[in-house]
Structures are given as C-alpha cells and as structure tokens.
C-alpha cells in the first residue's frame, strides 16, 4: 500500500532548518548549479488549475525555482513555519534543491506571508504573485496560505510531485492569482464501517483531497457492519462490534490515540474531521455488542451483508439515551471540530413517531457537548435543531414531496450540505462495465458529477441555505486504497471545484481541459484514477 509522503519535521529554529537544507546539498547528489534553461518548457497558464480560481491576471516573465532559492517565512508564526516546511518537503525530492527556510530577506525566493489586513481574502482565500524577482503567497489566515501552496503545486510541472529527482526547469507563469472559496463546507466522506481502513489509508486520502482544497473529512464511524471508534464506557462496541466487516473480514477499529492521529494529520492539511455515529438505524454492530440496547434484551448476531433499514435502537428505553450521551460525550471530547453527525437515514425499522421522539432527545445531547448537529436529510422529517445542517442525498428524481420537506426546513434556517446520490456519490459505477461500486442511483460519469449548480439544485431552497457540498464514498465494494482512488478520482476533483469556484466559472468544456491537465499530476502522485473517455487525457 502506498504511504503518505513523509514530510520533514519542523526543527526548533529556522537556523536549524536552514542548516539541514545546506547539509543536504553536500550529502545528496550534487545539484546542477547552472540556472535552468528557461526556454526548455512553457509554464502552465495561471488559470489552468482545479478548482478554478476567482481571479487571474497573467503578465510578465515567469518565476524560476533555482538551486539558490530560499523559502521566507515569519518566525513569529508557527503555522507559517509549518506550511513552509510542508512546501519544502514537497519540492526538495523532485528538484534536488536544498530550499532552506529563512526569516530574513530572500531575493528571488518564495515568500509565505500572513497579514491580518488582507480582510478581503477571508479565512481561506489567498493571493499568489509571480515574477522573475520572486514568488509571494499571501493570506489572512493559515488555511489560505496552505491553499496557496496547493495552487503553487499545480502551477509547477507535474513531475514536482515525484519522490526522486527530476529534470527542470521549475517555472511558474508570471502574474497574479487572487482566490476565495464559494462555500465554507467542501467535504468528502469515507465509510470506514462497511470496510475498515487503516490510519495510514485515511491519511493518504487526506493528502490527496488537500491538493484540491477539500476542507472537511466526514468519517462514517458506525453502521450495521462495524463500529470503528473506541468508547471507554462501552468497550465492546469496538472490540466486538468492530470485529468484522462486509464479507466477513477481520474489521478493525481506531483507538482514541489512532483517531487523534487522524485528526492531527487532517488539521495539518487544514481539513476538519466530521465524525458520524449513525442512529437510530444502521446500528446492528451496537445492538450485537450490548443486548440491553435491544427492546427485547436479545443481541442479534454480527452482520456482514449489505442490506439496510433492518436495525434500530430502542427508542422507549431510558438506557438508549445513557448510551447516546456517553458516546457523544467521548467523541465530542476527542474531536476539536465544530460538527458531529448523527446519521438518521434509512431508519425503516423505527416508526415516524419514534424517529421524531428520538431526534428530539438526541440533538440537545450534541449541543450539550458543544457540537453542531449534522444529519442526513431525513432529519428534516423531525425538527432540526437550531443551526443544524441537513445533508441531502436524494436523486434528481426524488419525489417533489420529499424535496419540498427539505426545502421548507432550509427556508426555516436549516443549512444544507448537498450530496445528491446520482451526482456525487463516489461509490456509484461510472458505467455498466465499472468493476467496483453500485448502481442503485444510476451510472455517474465525470460530466454528470460536475455539471450541476449546488446553489440552484433543490427547488424552493434558498441559495443562502447551502453550506456546501460533500462527496460520499460508501464502501460496500471498496476495500483498498486503490479502490478509493479509482472511484473517487477524478470525480472528487469536480466536487472540489463545485464547492470552491464561483458558479460563473462552471463550464464543462473548459473544466474537462483543466481536468485533463491533472492527469500527469495524479499519475506522478501514484493515484489510480479512472481514465474517463469524456476527458482528453494527455497521451503518453
């Protein structure tokens, strides 16, 4: 299995970082000390990135990375130092250059600049300025600076992503990119319950998502087939409920330390983890672990199939809410992010009255522990808590009545995350010949996943209610990192653009060309993506 690229650790001082970089010149293969041939290639146009930037002003000669380039960061900002170290860790292997960090003048270098005065850039926006005199990345907040680094990566040749030294030149076209996101919520979901994925597999997916400015990772931590997070007050949830998966494999679960490791890695890539405990349905793993959670006091066997809708927590039992309180309390204490997802979909074994009663009792528990409720859009059939987000996963052809219910909640203040299954469910097959995935929502080729507008998708829902988009990847047929990559890429790249870029930039014909240019980069990163015939991928 491919591992996330190991990045250099931040040293105690910038002087140590610079010294290490200089030492690396002597220790490794001697770099070509000559200035790269600037005529050997043409820099990528500033606008040829994904997601499409808000504003591009091309002009002037390109910036060229050389063996003498330094990365200037403000030593007073720990975040800027860390982002500078991350950038150097990406560039050093492929260029062979030392790229020491400094807090002093760096003529002709790369400057990472945080400025509280750049209010127009918001929390995630950035400005990239390129000229022969230097390259400056400016942001108001660290997240914006990190996103600027992702844009810089895409503007450099794809070979910059490789782990061994490559031939230059390493140029960035001259001009300015100014960029801010359309939506604050740009997510991808990974189902670790149907099939379990290790910490390293999740970290690898995080790294891949970060390149395209995804900022939320929704982890589906519990379902009928497995419970994947340790809960001290109910230990059998993980040790027994997590002991299998679809098809009868060994399953697995995250210890609290492992979950924190995932959270830490996500935070370093400016992704917020949104944990989900699905309830009152999709709960067989919990019911099998503790007989007392069942209304009849009898634990069902563990489940390794793929049916849905057959399980339910016992809504009338007081113990059910002790259980929910304990799980939410422990998970909320572990999770620094704002949101906690309580599921709520496909509760076919729960009566409507019981469903409403359950949600009325559970949502205040989430608020008690300082988190904002997220639920699948069936939550709107109850009474969503103030500030809650409803995640819509219906189809283009979902009934007008169900859509109207969601739209009514949106008009009453419930925010929406859009995840229409026949648009951006990443587990849907591309076509009838796709070896993985399902097709209950139809086939979803790359164009269909991209060619829609989240702001105008749900009739009757105000555009202002849309918090963003999220691409779920359910794992009934997905069990390896290669599977994740093949089903997610390149569709998740389009979802990232839907979430980041202004609606006015959304144009399939232009997008497919920019996406095609990402092919060599994904190949350099080892991403096993689907070569859609709808995209003119470069030959060779």
ZINORFEN-V999729 format. One line per field, one symbol per residue. ss: DSSP state (h for helix, s for strand, l for the rest). psi: psi as a letter, one per 40 degrees, with the letter a starting at -180 (. if undefined). A space follows every 10 residues. Layout:
BEGIN
ss=???
psi=???
END
This chain:
BEGIN
ss=llllllllll lllhhhhhhh hhhhhhhlll llllllllll llllllllll llllssssll llssslllll sslllllhhh hhhhhhhhhh hhhhhlllll ssllllllls ssssllllhh hllllsssss sllssssssl lhhhhhhhhh hhhhhllhhh hlllllllls ssllsssssl llllssssss slllllllhh hhhhhhhhhh lllllsssss lssllsslsl lhhhlhhhhl lllllhhhll lllslhhhhh hhhhhhhhll lsssssllll lllhhhhhhl hhhlllllll llllllllll lllllllhhh hhhhhhhhhh hhhhllllss slllllllll lhhhhhhhhh hhhhhhhhll lssssshhhh hlllllllss sslllllllh hhhhhhhhhh hlllssssll hhhhlllsll lllllllsll lllllhhhhh lllhhhllll llhhhsssss ssslllllll hhhhhhhhll hhhhhhhhhh llhhhllhhh hhhhhhhhhh hhhhllllll llllllllll
psi=hiiihhiiih ididdddddd dddddddahh iheihiheed ihihidefih ihidhhgiii iiihhieehi hhiheehddd dddddddddd dddddeidfi iieaigheah hhhhheegde eadeiihhhh ideihhhhid iddddddddd ddddeiidee eieihihaig ihiiahhhhi idiehgihhh heddhhhidd dddddddddd defhehhhhg eiadeihehh hdegdedddd deeaaheeae aiihiddddd dddddddeef hhhhihhhie afeddddddh deeideehhi iiheaeiiee ihigdehddd dddddddddd ddddheidih hebeiffdeh iddddddddd ddddddddfe ihhhiieede eagiiheihh hheaideiid dddddddddd deehihhhfh dedfheehid aeeheiaied eiigiddddd gihdeedhhe hideehdaih higifdehei ddddddddhe dddddddddd iideehhddd ddddddeedd ddddeehgih gheehgiii.
END
